Amino acid sequence: MSSYPELAASCGIALPPLLARLIDAGLAGYGPDVKAWVANWKAHTLAAQPVLSCVYDLEWIPASEAAENIEEWLNPVFQQGRRFLPFAQTGAGDLYCLMPLANGDIGVALAWHDSGDCEIQAASFDAFIYGSLVRSAADISHLIDGDFTVAEAALCLASNIDALSKYLPEPHSLELERIRALALSRAQAGEATLISQDTAQAALALLPVVQDAPFELLARWECGQA
């Protein structure tokens, strides 16, 4: 499949409006020249290009790569009829996927590439975005380890909140704006953490509870072996 809309139609999983908007704006990928992005990776990361650049171990993937993963692994034929639409991965190859939930909504699942385990990370794509930003604000260690200063980590977080909060439900967008202001203030004061764990937990409490339990997948290396 050449595009995410085509792949979504093939999977029978509607693209969430926010994800479709990010894809159309070129904010859910690294552009046509990945080498050019890598050559200026820090500036792109600070500017939230792509979005969720502040998130630990998350890489957007193109539709062609998502299609390969569906064909070879996350295929309903192999996975007891379960449908997946990957959109990002970890550095190890675990996949973040859109997935229909028991209540009919489209949630976000994390499929582990080496264990056959899968769990629902968020009750919706919007909830995934919000939760990812809050957790990033609470733990910037990966950015610091990646040669960012605390001030730069706060700027990276702020850029991502600026790019995304306006598309989220008002309670979430208002909470993210509060976190943004707090993070920038604490960074300016020279504090090593942008928000406290208590602040993060209070913000995450705004998210809907995920009802679907973790489940097992047929491991990648077992697919197509029958």
N, C-alpha and C positions, 0 to 999 in steps of 0.2 A: 504494500500500500504506500502511496506517495505522500499522503498527508494524514494528519490526525482525524479530521472530519471523515475521511473515507474509512480509516481504520475503525473509528467509533461506530460508524454505520454497519460495518462488517461484523463487529463484536456484539452489536445490539446494546451498547452502553452509551447513553447520551453524554456528550462532553458538557461538564458543568460550565455555565456561562463565564465564570471568572477564568477558568483554564482556557476556554476558547478565546477570550479577550487577550490573555497573556500571549498565547501562541500567535495570534494575528499581529500583535504589537512587537513581536520578536523578543519578548521578555522571558520566554521559557526555553531558551536555547542559547547557543554560543555563536550564532551567526554562520554565514556561509564559509567563513575562513577561520577554523578553530585555531590554527597556528597564530593568526593575528590576535585573537583573543588571548591566547597564552602569553604572547609577547608583551602584553600590557595588562596582565591578569589582575594586578593589585588595583589599578585605577578602575577597572571594570567592576571588581568586587566592591570597592568603596562606593561606587555609583549604582549598586543594585542592578547590574547588567550581567547576567540575568537576575531576576528576583530570587529571593531566598539565598542570596550569596552569603548571608550571615549564618546560615544553618550548617551545622556540623555534618560532614560526610553525605552530602546530597548533590548529585549531578543530574541535570536534565538530559534526557535522551531523545533522539529524533524518532519520528514515526517509523522509519525503516528498521531501526533497532528494536522498537517495541513490537513490530510485526514479526521479526525473527524470533523473539522470545515467546510470543504467543504460539507461533507455529511449532517451535521445538520443545516447549515446556508448558506454558500456562494456557494450554488448549483445553476447552471443555471436554474433548475426547479423552484426554489423559486425567483430567481433574474432576471427575464425577459430575460433570455438567456445569461446574462453576466457571464463570466468565471473568476475565481480567483484561484490563487495559493499562499496561505499564506506561509511566510518563517520566520516571526518574529512577536513579539507582544509587546505591552506595559504592564506595570505591572497591568493595569486595564483590560486587555484582548482585547484591540483594535488591529486589525491585519494589519500588513504590507503585501501586496500581490502583486505578479506579476499579470498584467491584460492587455489584448489586448486593444489598443487605437483605436480611430476612424481612424487613418492613417495606421493602421496595425502593428505599432511597439508595443513592450511590455514595458509598463510603470510600475510604482510602485504606488499603491493606498493604502490609509489608511482607513480601514473600522471600524467605531466606533461601539463598541459592544452594547451601551446602547441608541443610538439615531436614528439609521437607516440612518445615513449620511455616505457618502463616498466621498473622494476627491483624485484626482491624485496628488501625492507628487512629482513625477519626471517623465521625459519623457523616461527614461531608467533606468535599474539597475545601470549602470555605473554612470549616473547622480545622482542617489540616493546616491551612495557611496561618490561621490565627495561632494555633497551638505551637507551630514551628517558630513563629516570631517570639512568642513569650518565652519558650524554652531557650532560644538563642540569647535573649536578654539576660536570662538567669545564669548562663554559663558561656563565657566568651573565651574559655581557655584554649580552644582550638584556633581562634584567631590570634591570640597572644603567642601561642606556639608557632604560628605561621608568620611571625615577624611583624604583627600589627601592634601598635601601641594601644593603650586603653582608650585614648581619645579617638584613634582611628577605628577601633572596634565599635565605639559608640556612634561614630559617623556612619559606619556600614549599616548598623542596626537602624539608625534614623532614616537612611536612604531607602531601606526596604520597607519600613513602615510608611514613609511618604508615598511609595509606589503602590502599596497594597491596601492600606487601611480604608481608603475612600470607597473601595468596592465591597467592604464587609458590612454585616449588620451593625446598626448604630451602637449597641452596647459594646460590641467588640472593637469597633473603630475608636470609640471614645476611650476605652481602656488602653488601647495601643498608643493613642496620643499621649495619655498620661504616662505610660511607660517610656515613651520617647523622651519626653521632657525630663523625667527623672534620670534616665540614663545619661543624657547629655550633661545634666547638672552634676551628677556624681563624677563623671569623667573629668569635667572641668575642675572639680575640687580635688582631683588626684586620687579618688578612691579606686580600688582594684576591682570592684564588682559594680555592675550597672544597676541591678535590682536585687533585692533580697529573695531568698527562697520563699519566704512568707508572702511577699508581693506576687511572686510567680504563681504560687498555689492558689491565691485568691483570684488571680486573673484566669487561671485554667478552670476554676470552678464555674465559670460562665459557659463552658462548653457542654453540649448534650452528652449524656452518658452513652457509651457504646454498649449495646446489648448483645451483639454477636460474639460468641466465644471463639478463642483461637481454634485452629483446626490443622489437620495434616494435609500436605500436598504430596502427590507423587513426585519424588525427587527427579531433578532434571535428567540425571544419567539413566533413570529407569524408563523414561518416556520413549515410546516407539520400539520397545524391546520385545513385545509379545509377537 
